[in-house]
Amino acid sequence: MKKFLVLTCMIACLFGMTACSEEEQLTTYEQSKVDSATVKAENIIIPVIQSVLLESEYDMLHEYTPEEVEYRLEKYTMNEEIGEPLMTADGNAFVGALDSFKATYEEMGGYGKITGSTAKIDDDQIIVNVDIDGENCDAKAEIILSNDRFLKLEAASLNKVSTMSDAMAKAGMNTLLGMGSVFAVLILISLIISCFSLISKFQAWSEKRKAEKAAKETPKAEPAKAVEKAVAQIAAQEAVATTDDTELIAVIAAAIAASEGATSTDGFVVRSIKRRRA
């Protein structure tokens, strides 16, 4: 079983190495184009960009049309011996390369030397990466050329190479920003929760104001009407009580007269019963 696993791993490694060798293998013509592209990027394109920036033609080229930039560049790099320009480029691509190189050169603190380069073919393009040392930091230039005998510049950029300290500083800044955002959200939530008690107090105060306003709007004559109504009820109750006493007197007088055999109640004086209020 172990021998089978070892054999399988060896076969996989062999296939992997074969695939890698097939990818990196170039024809003689392709290799010559890659070599020419590398030499052109190091010895022509980058020096021309540096020269344009140093000669203060940067602002002037931004006022030209792409066709005018291409014409100006061909005239600037014309080789009288062979009758051809040393460099051709897309106008927009060259102006974009100037912008990228200018911004990164300022961070580098000056123009450094070229320390190495690599190149590869990517379909119809040849991509050359050039390492450049600077006073403050290093940078990597990416030069993209057409995959033909003209090697026309299609794009170029200069990017700062981040060191370990730069990566740590960026990570620390991102951490601080993330923690700051979290704390800000927590503080905002705490403030919102603390406002709930204020809302209940405001509601109680509002209801109290409404009750006071309703009490002020009630007419003052209502208490007097209530007193008059109470007096009328008391008087009615007393009248009913008097009527009940009169009827009771008549009944008692008739009963006494009947017991004595009298036919009239004139000889009897019956006083009404007065009720005392408790």
Secondary structure, 3 states (H helix, E strand, C coil): CHHHHHHHHHHHHHHHHHHHHHHHCCCHHHHHHHHHHHHHHHHHHHHHHHHHHHCCCHHHHHCCCHHHHHHHHHHHCEECCCCEECCCECHHHHHHHHHHHHHHHHHHCCCCCEEEEEEEEECCEEEEEEEECCCCCCEEEEEEEECCCCCCEEEEEEEECCCHHHHHHHHHHHHHHHHHHHHHHHHHHHHHHHHHHHHHHHHHHHHHHHHHHHHHHCCCHHHHHHHHHHHHHHHHHHHHHHHHHHHHHHHHHHHHHHHHCCCCCCCCCCCCCCCCCC
